[in-house]
Amino acid sequence: MRNPVLEMEIGGSLFLDEGTRDVFPAGINLFLGPKWVLGMAEKFYVKGSVGMKWYMHSLPDNYLEHLGTIRIGPEFQYQAFSVENVVFFPSLKIDFAWCTNFDTEGGVAEAFSDDPAYVVAERYLRGWGIGQELGLKAVFKDKWFLRLSYERLQPRFKVLNKTLQGDLGKDFIDRSSKSLDLNTVNLSIGFHMNWD
């Protein structure tokens, strides 16, 4: 087996469910992990992937609502065909996703600052689910890639605050838990480096 390749990618996500998309119009993705070739044909690969998808939107009175998912799981890739210097890899990723919904005091700029006054105000929902993601990756000159994918994720959320559930959980009144449709379409750019 050859030495692994480290893949890193960053991109954006868009919810397919209109109600969820109304609350969080778009989010960011960040994933990385080592990838190994399987077998002698060097066409099948497995990657150990860890990362996150994060969404934010503004609330009244200078608050920001967050929906975060932390991910870990395997990704399987197959080198299907190439066109000149571009190689195409269909992929299947299976993620364990830990999900949280909360708000913080301050706007988007404060969320990325080191201001100690920036504090968590309320935690609304917490849950987990298993995501299944089908994608197609185009690798350019064996250095960088574009990846388009569809993910199916419907985690079960538990209500942490029965009085306030934030915009995402506004229909959770009189419920202790509920599944949400967090299916997404994703586009990312990435690169890899050999550990030789």
C-alpha positions in Angstrom: 0.0 0.0 0.0 1.3 3.4 -0.9 1.7 6.2 1.6 -1.5 8.1 2.3 -2.4 11.4 0.7 -3.8 14.2 2.9 -6.9 15.8 1.3 -8.3 19.1 2.5 -11.4 20.8 1.2 -13.5 23.9 1.9 -16.8 24.9 0.3 -20.5 25.7 0.7 -23.7 23.9 1.4 -27.3 24.7 0.5 -30.3 23.1 2.2 -32.8 21.5 -0.1 -35.7 21.8 2.3 -37.3 25.3 1.8 -38.2 25.8 5.5 -34.7 25.0 6.7 -33.2 27.1 3.9 -35.4 30.1 4.9 -33.7 30.0 8.3 -30.1 29.2 7.1 -29.7 30.2 3.4 -26.2 28.8 3.1 -23.4 27.3 5.1 -19.7 26.5 5.0 -17.9 23.1 4.9 -14.5 22.2 6.0 -13.1 18.6 5.7 -9.8 16.9 5.9 -8.3 13.5 6.2 -5.8 10.9 4.9 -6.7 8.9 1.8 -5.3 5.4 1.0 -5.3 3.4 -2.3 -6.9 0.0 -2.0 -5.7 -3.0 -4.1 -3.2 -3.4 -6.9 -5.3 -1.7 -9.6 -5.0 1.6 -7.8 -8.5 2.7 -8.7 -10.3 2.3 -5.3 -9.5 4.6 -2.4 -10.7 5.1 1.2 -10.5 8.3 3.1 -10.8 8.9 6.8 -12.8 12.2 6.9 -13.3 14.6 9.7 -14.9 18.0 9.4 -17.8 20.3 9.9 -20.7 22.1 8.3 -21.7 25.4 9.9 -24.6 27.7 9.3 -25.5 31.2 10.8 -28.2 33.8 10.5 -29.0 37.0 12.3 -31.7 37.3 14.9 -33.2 40.5 16.4 -31.4 42.4 19.1 -27.9 41.6 17.8 -28.0 37.9 18.2 -26.7 35.2 15.8 -28.3 31.7 15.5 -26.0 28.8 14.7 -26.5 25.3 13.3 -23.3 23.3 13.5 -22.6 19.7 12.6 -19.4 18.0 13.4 -18.6 15.0 11.2 -16.5 11.9 11.2 -16.6 8.9 8.9 -15.2 7.0 5.9 -15.4 8.2 2.3 -15.0 5.7 -0.6 -13.7 6.9 -4.0 -13.3 5.2 -7.4 -11.1 6.5 -10.2 -13.7 6.2 -13.0 -12.2 7.9 -16.1 -10.1 10.9 -17.2 -10.2 13.6 -19.8 -6.8 15.0 -20.6 -5.4 16.1 -17.2 -8.7 15.8 -15.3 -9.5 12.6 -13.4 -13.1 11.9 -12.3 -13.9 10.1 -9.0 -17.4 9.2 -8.0 -17.6 8.9 -4.2 -19.7 7.7 -1.3 -19.3 9.2 2.2 -20.9 8.0 5.4 -20.7 10.4 8.3 -21.7 10.3 11.9 -23.0 13.9 12.4 -23.3 15.5 15.9 -25.6 18.5 15.6 -26.2 21.6 17.7 -28.4 24.7 17.5 -27.7 27.7 19.6 -27.4 31.5 19.5 -24.7 33.9 20.5 -24.6 37.6 21.4 -23.2 39.8 18.6 -23.2 39.7 14.8 -21.2 37.8 12.2 -18.1 40.0 12.7 -18.0 39.3 16.5 -18.4 35.6 15.8 -15.0 35.5 14.3 -13.3 37.9 16.7 -11.5 37.2 20.0 -13.8 39.5 21.9 -14.2 37.9 25.4 -17.6 39.6 25.7 -18.9 37.3 23.0 -20.9 34.7 24.9 -23.4 31.9 24.2 -26.9 33.1 25.0 -29.2 30.1 24.6 -28.8 26.4 23.5 -31.9 25.3 21.7 -31.5 21.9 20.1 -29.0 19.0 20.1 -29.0 15.8 18.1 -27.2 13.4 15.9 -27.7 11.4 12.7 -26.0 9.4 10.0 -25.3 11.3 6.7 -25.0 9.6 3.3 -23.3 11.6 0.6 -22.9 10.9 -3.1 -20.4 13.0 -5.0 -18.3 13.5 -8.0 -14.8 14.8 -7.7 -12.8 16.3 -10.6 -9.0 16.3 -9.9 -7.0 18.7 -12.0 -3.3 17.9 -12.7 -3.2 15.6 -9.7 -2.9 18.7 -7.4 -6.4 20.2 -6.7 -10.0 19.3 -7.2 -13.6 20.4 -7.4 -16.3 18.3 -5.7 -20.1 18.4 -6.2 -22.2 16.2 -3.9 -25.7 15.5 -2.5 -26.1 14.6 1.2 -29.1 13.0 2.9 -29.1 13.7 6.6 -32.2 13.7 8.9 -31.0 13.9 12.5 -33.2 13.5 15.5 -33.0 16.7 17.6 -33.8 16.9 21.4 -35.3 20.2 22.7 -33.0 21.7 25.3 -35.1 24.8 26.0 -38.9 24.3 25.9 -39.5 28.1 26.1 -37.2 29.2 23.2 -36.3 27.0 20.3 -34.8 29.6 17.9 -36.0 30.0 14.3 -34.9 26.5 13.4 -37.0 24.9 16.1 -40.0 27.2 16.0 -42.4 24.3 15.3 -41.1 22.3 18.2 -43.8 23.7 20.6 -45.0 20.9 22.9 -42.5 18.4 21.5 -39.5 17.0 23.3 -37.8 15.9 20.0 -38.2 15.8 16.3 -36.3 14.8 13.1 -35.3 17.6 10.7 -34.6 17.5 7.0 -31.0 18.7 6.7 -30.4 17.3 3.1 -27.9 19.5 1.2 -26.2 20.0 -2.1 -22.5 20.9 -1.7 -19.8 22.4 -3.8 -16.2 22.5 -2.5 -12.6 23.0 -3.7 -9.7 21.2 -2.3 -6.1 20.0 -2.6 -4.0 17.1 -1.6 -0.4 16.5 -0.7 1.7 13.3 -0.7 3.4 12.2 2.5 6.3 10.7 0.5 
